[in-house]
Amino acid sequence: MKVRELIAGSTLTEGAGRSGPSPRVSVILPTFRRGDSGLLSAAIDSILDQSLRELELLIVDDASTDSTAGIIAEAMLRDPRVSVIRHARNIGLPAVSEYEGYLLARGDLIAFAFDDTYFAPTALERLLAEEEESERSTREHHETPHFRPGDE
C-alpha cells in the first residue's frame, strides 16, 4: 500500500496563525489515544510554553477515539500556532504521520516530539542556538583556505 492511499481522507484544520509569517521551527507531534492519560496535554503545553515563540505545532492525530480531539481543539482555541491533521482511520505508523507533518511544515527547521514528550522551557531555543553555531562553524571552516598558492 502506498503512503497516499494510507493518508487518503486525512483532514487538515489550520490554526489561525498558519496564514502568518513562517515560523523558525515546526514541531511535529504524532498522537494516538493519549488524551485520557494527560500525556498529550503535558506534551502540548511543554511545546507551546517554549521560550522560542516563533514556532508552529502540527499535531497528527491517528484517528484517536478518546478525548484527544477535544484536547487538540482546546489547544487550537488557546494558541493560533496549533494546527491538526486528523486521519480518517487509524494507520498505526508514526513515520507516516511524521511524513505528513513534514510535508505541511512551514518552519526553517523541524523538531519532532511524541505524545509522551516533555520539553524543558528553553529546549527549542537552545537547539536552535546550537544549530546556528554549528552552521556558522561549518561555514567558517569552509571559507578558510586549506592551501595557499604554491603549497603542496
Buried (B, 14 or more C-beta within 10 A) or exposed (E): EEBEEBBEEBEEBBBEBBEEEEBBBBBBBBBBBBBEBEBBBBBBBBBBEBEBEBBBBBBBBBBBEBBBBEBBEBBBEEBBBBBBBBBEEEBEBBEBBBBBBEEBBBBEBBBBBBBEBEBEEEBBBEBBEEEEEEEEEEEEEEEEEEEEEEEE
